[in-house]
Every structure is written in C-alpha cells, then in structure tokens.
Amino acid sequence: MYEQYDWAQTYSETSFWSKIRGFAKQAGYGLTEKALWLYYAAQKPEVPVKAKAVIWSALGYFILPLDAVVDALPVVGFGDDLAVLMGALVIVATYIDDGVKARANAKLRDWFGPQVLSF
C-alpha cells in the first residue's frame, strides 16, 4: 500500500534546525557556517524571491534524508552538501552581509565554543 510522504515535515524550518544542531560538529565549522549564512540571508525581507528559491533549494538538499553521499560517512559524508551550499553562496553572495555573518557567528559560538573567530 502506497503511503503519501509528508514533504512539509521533511522540508521545514524545524527539520533544518534539527539537522544542523544534530550534525554541526560532525559536519564541521565550515559547512555549518555556510548553511547558517544561507539561512539568515533568507530571513532578510529585501532578498528577492529568486534568491530565496536558490537558498531554500540548497538548504532543502542539506536536510534531505537521502543524499548522493550518506552524511554518516566520515570525512566524505557532507562533501555533496558543502558543494550544493557553496554553489548557492556563489549565486546569492551579495546578500551575505555583515549582519548575516554576525548572526551566524553568534550561533557558531554557541555550538562550537567561544574560540570561534569572528568574520
């Protein structure tokens, strides 16, 4: 019997925070930082819908339960996620300003400790 998959539950703000909190240390500072930059940029009202679509698509891939490379694999598990996030960053780089970086940095200090350097 076919059951309908609840995509709204998988692709939600709650699932983003759950994934990033659960995997921040395993994914590493760099990937976590990039995901937070994109997330906080998407919160800005002046970011155009097309740019937000790119951001949400990249973050959607990040939280996707099935990946091209399984996230649980050491070293290479998050490589595909990082590539997708970096591609999105290239497209929306003009919206990643000091305010976005400051918000991300505050969250990174919470998760990685006070030794995290500011931008």
N, C-alpha and C positions, 0 to 999 in steps of 0.2 A: 504494500500500500504506500502510495506516494504522500509524503508529508511536506507541506509548504515550509520552506526555510524562512526564518524570521530575520531578514536582512536588516531591518530597522534596529534590531537588538545588536547585531554584529557591528554595524556601522553607525555608532553613536558616540557622543562625547564621553559617555560613561565607559564604553569599551576602549576608547583611546586612552583615557586616564588609567584604566585598569592595566592595559598592556604596557604603557610606558612606565608606570610605577613598578610593575612586576618584573620588567626586563631592563630597567635603566642601568643597573650595574653590570649585568651580563652584556647588554648591547654596547655599553661604554659611553663615555662622556661625549664623544664627537657625534654619534648618531642621535643620542638623546638631545643634545643641544640643537641639532638641525631640526628635529621633529618639533621641539618647543618653539623655535623661531617661526616655523611654518604655522603652528597652531596659533601663536599670539598675533602673527600678521593677519590671519584670517579673522581675528576678532575686531580688527580695525574697520570702522564703517566706511572709510574712504577707499578701501581696496575694492577694485571693480569685480563684478560677478565672474568674469572670465578668469581672473587671477585666483579668486576664491575656489573656482571649479578645479583649477590645477592643484591648489593646495589640498583641498578635500580629497581629490583623487589620490594624491601621493600619500596622505595620511590614511586613507582607506586601505591602500595596499599595505601600509605598515601594520595595520591591525587585522588584516586578512588572516583568518585562521589557517589557510593553506597557502604556502609560499612556493616559489620556484626552488628556493633553498630553505630547508627547515631551520627555523630560528634556534632550535635547541642544539644544533650542531656547534661545537666550539670553533672559534675563530672565523669560519666562513658563514655561519648561520644568518648573520644580519647583513652580509655583503650586498645582497639584492635589494634589501630595504634601504640601505645607505645610497645605493645607486639611484633609486627612484626619488628619494628625498633630495639628493643633490641635483638631479635633473629639474625638479620643481623649483629649487632655490635659484637656479640659473634663470628660469623664466620669471620669477617674481622678486628677484633680488632688490629692486627699487623700493619694495615695501618692507624690507627688513631694516628698520631704522634703529637708532639707539634705544628708543623706548621698548621695542620688541626684544632687543638683546638684553636689556636690563631686567625685564620680567622673566625671561628665560634663565638668566643668570641667578636670580633670586631663588627660583625653583631648583636649579642645579646645586646651589649651595645647601639647600635643604636635604637633597638626596645624596650628594657626594661629599658634603662637609665644607667647612669654611675655607679650606685651602684652594677652592676653585677660583681661578683668576678671573677678574673682570675683563670685558672686551676692550 
